Amino acid sequence: MKKIFVILPAIAFAVLLLNGFYGHLLFASPYDQDINKYSIYVHFQEEWNSFPVNVLFEITNVWSNPNPTDHVYSTDFSNVSNFDNYNFNNLQFQDNRGYVELKHQFSDCNSSWKPMTYRYAIDSIRTQIELIQGSELSSDTYVSIIPNVKTTNSIESNYYAQFIPICSDKKITSYEYSISIDDRNSWFDVYFVDSKKQFDNYLKSEKFNFYTNDGCFGKSYTSFSGVCENIDGNSGLLILIPDNLSRSLTKIEINLHEKI
């Protein structure tokens, strides 16, 4: 096992060295699809049982952009603190309970990027290590598939709801996705829905429609991966988080991938 952690970085260095002789390739991107990444910060007000804790949603959406840009970046995009482009703070309410939401680098799929060759090489090595460790099930560097883990702590609770849209120019598409929460004392429910209208329906009456095929929803998980096929191009994930959070910051990672 230790040898692998020596060999893999050596391979990465060799890749960098070879690309160094081809400068135009060094700053190009070998990745086919576009990557859209942003985060959502939520601070609960005193009407919530979870007050005064915070939730950070980190979203990565890999999709087939028909009009790709030439933007390539080398930054480590797993660290959202590198960005300085914030959207406005918004005080919002769910069931008369207030919360402040701040979206960070959110562009509604209008901005995307591709990794430079050397960034891609480094990220590929990290993915191979995670595959060996068993924490990652996908060999695609920017598509995360993780083990399904059910919670053992599920109880009746009120919920906070969050809608995460997909990126697509197609009327009908298919997506694979994963979601995880770093607080093992909590959990989430996740549903693929056909539009944000279902999110609005949930806020009004807690009733909504969702895709019921296997892989399109999961209940009471701490980590979950699925594939939802033949969905509307305006679809997205409706995520429900129980109002029982106690950590100062709970992180929820969401990865979406439009299947080619």
N, C-alpha and C positions, 0 to 999 in steps of 0.2 A: 504493500500500500504506500509506504514512504517513497519508494522509487518512482511511483506514478506522479507524486507531487513535485519531483525533481525533473522528470522527463517532460511533462506537459509544459511547464514554463520554458524549458529549453526549446521545445518545438515552437512555441509562440515567439521566442526571440529569433529563431531561424526565419520564421515568416516575416518578421519585421525587417531583418537584414536583407532578405531577398527583395522585399518591396522597396527597400531603400535605394536599390539600383534602378528602380522604375518609378521616378517621382510622380508621374502623371497617374500611376495606379495607386500610389500611396494615399492620395487625397480623393480617390474615387470611392464608390461604395459597391461591394459585391452583393449587397442584399437586394432582393427583388421587390419586396413590398415596402410601403411607407409606414412609418411609425408615428403615432400621435400619442403624446404623453402629457398628463396634467395631474393635479392633485386638488382635493377639496378638503378644506379644514372646517370643522363644525364645533362650535362651543355652545353647550347647553346652558339655558337660563334656569332660574330657580324653580320653575314650574315642573321640571323633570326630576325624577328620582335619581338620575345620574348626575345632577348638578353637583359640582361645577366642572365636570370632566370634559375632555375634548376627544374628538375622533378625527383621524387623518385618513382619507381615502386616497390611495395612490393608484392611478389608472394608466394602463398601457394598452393601446389599441393598434394592432397591426392589420393593415387592410390594403386592398388593391385599388390604389388611387389611379383613375384614368388620366389625370392631369398632374403627374408627379412634378415636384419642383427639383431644382438642382441643389437644394440645401443638404449638405452633409456636415456632420458634427463629430467631434472627437470627445466631447465632454462625457463624463460618467453620469448618465441620465437617471441612474438609480438614486442619486442624491439630489433631491428637489431643491435643496438650499442653494444650488448653483444658479437658479433662475432669479430674476428680479422683476418679472412681468406678472403682476398680480391684478386680478379683477377686483371689483368693488366689494366691500363688506355689505352683506344684506341681512337685516333682521327679518326673520320669517317665523311662521307659526304652523304647528301641526296639532290639531285638537286643542287649540288655545294654549299650547305650550310653546314658548319662544326659544329660538336658537339663532346664533349668528353664523352665517355661512360665508366663507371666503374661497373663491376659486382661483387657482394658481396656474397660470399658463394655459387656461382653457380657451380654445379657439373654435369649438364646435366643428371640428374636423377640417378647418380652413388652413391650418398650419401643420406641417409634418416634416419629418427629417429621415435621413438614412445615415448609418454609421460609416465613418471612414474605414478604410481597409485595416489599419492597425488597431482601431478601436474594436472592430469586428473580431479580429484575431484574439485579442485579450478577452473579450466577452465569451468567445467560443471556448476558450480554455476553462473559464469559470464554470460554464455550463457543463463541460465534461466532468469536472470535479463534483458538481452537484449530482450528476447522474450516478457517479460512483458511490456517493454518500447516500443515495436513495431519496434525497429531498426534492429531486426534480425528475420528471418522467418524459420530458420532451427533449430531443436532441437539437431542436431549433433554438438558436441563441436567444431570440426575442419572443418566443412563444412558450409560456409557462404552463405545464400540465403537472398537477400535484396530486398526491394520494387523497382519497376521500376519507375524512375522519369525522365521525358523528360525535356530538357532545354527549356527556353523561350528566349534564346539569340543567337540561331543559325544564323550565317551569312556566306557568302562566304569567304573561307580562304584557304591558303596553309596549309599543314599538316605535322606533324612529325609522322613517322610510326615506330611501335615496334612489333616484333614477339615474342610471348611467347609459347614455345613448351609444349605439354602435356607429361606425363610420362605413358608409357604402353609397355607391351611386346606382346600385341595382334595385329593381323593384322587389325581387326575391333573391335572397342570399342564404348562406349557411355560416354559422360561427361555432368555433370551439372557444371555451373560456375556462377560467379558474378564478377562485376567490378564496382568501384565507383571512383569518382574524388572529392577532397575536395574543389575545387574552383567552386562555384556555378555560377560564371560568365563565365565559360568555359563549355566544354562538350567533348564527345568522340563518335566515331563510332567503333564498334567491329564486327569482322567477324570470324567465324570458317572456316579455310582453311585446305586443305589436306596435306600441307607441307610448309616448308620455301621457296620453289620455288615461291609460290604465293607472298610472301613478296618481293622477288627479282623482280618479274614481275611488282609489283606496283612501285618499285623504278625506273624501266626502262621506264614505259609508263603509270603508274597510272591505268592500267588495270589488273585485276586478277580474278580468279575463286574462289567462296566460296560456302559453303553449304547454300542452299536457303530455307530449311525447317524452319517452325516456331520455334523460340527459338535458331536458329543457328547464328543470327546476330541482331544487333540493331544499329540504327542511331540517333544521336543527343540526347544522354542521359547523365545525371549526375550520375545515378546509374542504373544498369541493371542486371537481372538474367535470365538465360535460360538453356535449356537442348538440347543438340545436339546428336542425336543417329546415330549409324551405320556409324561412321567416321573412316578414316584411322588411323592406329597406329602412323603415323608420323605427325599427325595433330597438329594444334596449333591455337592460337588467333592472328589475325592481328588487331592491335589497332591503330587508327588514332586520333591524338591530334591536334587541330587547333593551328596555329602559332599566337596566340593572348594572351599568358599567360603574366600576369603582377606581380603576387606574387613572392617573392624571392624563395619560394619552394612550388611546387605543388605536392601533394601526390596522387598516384593512387594505390588502393588496388585491387588485382586480386586473386580470389580463384577458384581453379579447383578441381573437384572431379570425379574420375573414378567410375561410377556406378557399383555395384557388381551384 
